[in-house]
Amino acid sequence: MSVEYSRADINDYEEVIDLANYVFSHDHKPIDFPALLPKLYKREYFMDAAHYLCREDGKIRAAVGAYPLEMKLCGTSLQGRGIGMVSVHPYSRSKGYMRELMNRALEDMRKDGMDFGCLDGRRQRYEYFGFSPAGTVFSFECNSFNTYHTLGKNFVSSLNLRRLCPKDSSLIEEIRLMHEAKPEKGAGFVRRRDRFFDILVSWESSVYAVLEGEKFSGYLIYNEKENLISEVNLKEAGRMAEIIDLCLKSCPPGKALKVAAHPHETEKLKALSRFAESFAMEPAYSFNIFNYRNFLEAFVKLQCSLRSVEDGAFVFEIENGERLCVRVSGGKPELHEASPSEKAGFTFGPLAATEFFFSPVTPYTSSLIAGNSFLRSLLPLPLFFEIADGV
């Protein structure tokens, strides 16, 4: 039997999709990747070279996709790739194919100067490849009792929701412009204009425009199966309870609605926390950070724009060879390579570094933070990931 590793070409589309559909349907539930993730797997969008393949006797038996992602934070751009469609045919497992393809994808990320990689998958499986759960997502649970007592018995909202289809080009453009403004207010992922609607409706979601009469007032992305609003942005954050009330009236009676929010979305967090029944905090995604200097500098800058951070400095070393100093003075952040005279306070392994700087539990578990008011005011950094951008 011959085994060959290669990158996909455009003629591999059908076989790559067939393999992924078969593997995921075999292991989980029936799945159709072009329907689930049209932003990646529509034929016209197929990024052939983003797929790493293993063939046995000419037939594709394993595949890993590494898809381009870009974050923008306070004027800084971070380049990354998201790992998805990790598929090995059931009859070809335990041969090391997935390991080899993952390592090839990671090698190319480093070679191409990526700042980060990310994925969603089993923690221990992907920690072997340097990925660790990190960041924070808040999940608020809201019910009709919450909105009834917040808005009042006789309240009638002037807002309404309109479910959109690709023909609603003017409203989709309004949503795109609102999304493009996110980095100006803090942070956001870059979403390709030519795939924008398909990005919004990936992961079995629907997108709704929030209207006042015919005037655009915001949008939300809703997943009916999970009863989850994965993304909601309004021109007036103080009207959040109205939007949640409208959504609850369309949900099955008595069922709570989940609403996701992220640590840099301070106005949204304030609005939801005022009336939601409860909330939970979870890791946002799993990340592998290749360039700590760029990645940390961007998120330290974002943090200083969101909260008051005490003056101070922290010098540390990472086992990959990076030796860095994080410093804040008068609210202005700086991150530079540590000089020989700046003694490292701690040495981290890559997984430990990601957890230390970005895990929401760090303030409760790290002895380094316990006696350091600078780090207590700085951490965890507001790393986030929005579901629509997942791969």
Stockholm file with secondary structure:
# STOCKHOLM 1.0

chainA/1-391         MSVEYSRADINDYEEVIDLANYVFSHDHKPIDFPALLPKLYKREYFMDAAHYLCREDGKIRAAVGAYPLEMKLCGTSLQGRGIGMVSVHPYSRSKGYMRELMNRALEDMRKDGMDFGCLDGRRQRYEYFGFSPAGTVFSFECNSFNTYHTLGKNFVSSLNLRRLCPKDSSLIEEIRLMHEAKPEKGAGFVRRRDRFFDILVSWESSVYAVLEGEKFSGYLIYNEKENLISEVNLKEAGRMAEIIDLCLKSCPPGKALKVAAHPHETEKLKALSRFAESFAMEPAYSFNIFNYRNFLEAFVKLQCSLRSVEDGAFVFEIENGERLCVRVSGGKPELHEASPSEKAGFTFGPLAATEFFFSPVTPYTSSLIAGNSFLRSLLPLPLFFEIADGV
#=GR chainA/1-391 SS CCEEEEECCGGGHHHHHHHHHHHHHHHSSCCCHHHHCHHHHSGGGCCGGGEEEEEETTEEEEEEEEEEEEEEETTEEEEEEEEEEEEECGGGCSSSHHHHHHHHHHHHHHHTTCSEEEECSCHHHHHTTTCEEESCEEEEEECHHHHHHHHCTTCCCSEEEEECCTTCHHHHHHHHHHHHTHHHHSEEECCCGGGHHHHHTTTTCEEEEEEETTEEEEEEEEETTTTEEEEEEESSGGGHHHHHHHHHTTSCTTCCEEEEECTTCHHHHHHHHTTCSEEEEECCEEEEESCHHHHHHHHHHHHHHHSCCCSEEEEEEETTSCEEEEEEETTEEEEEECCTTSCCSEEECHHHHHHHHHCTTHHHHCHHHHTCHHHHHHCSCCCCCCGGGCC
#=GC SS_cons         CCEEEEECCGGGHHHHHHHHHHHHHHHSSCCCHHHHCHHHHSGGGCCGGGEEEEEETTEEEEEEEEEEEEEEETTEEEEEEEEEEEEECGGGCSSSHHHHHHHHHHHHHHHTTCSEEEECSCHHHHHTTTCEEESCEEEEEECHHHHHHHHCTTCCCSEEEEECCTTCHHHHHHHHHHHHTHHHHSEEECCCGGGHHHHHTTTTCEEEEEEETTEEEEEEEEETTTTEEEEEEESSGGGHHHHHHHHHTTSCTTCCEEEEECTTCHHHHHHHHTTCSEEEEECCEEEEESCHHHHHHHHHHHHHHHSCCCSEEEEEEETTSCEEEEEEETTEEEEEECCTTSCCSEEECHHHHHHHHHCTTHHHHCHHHHTCHHHHHHCSCCCCCCGGGCC
//
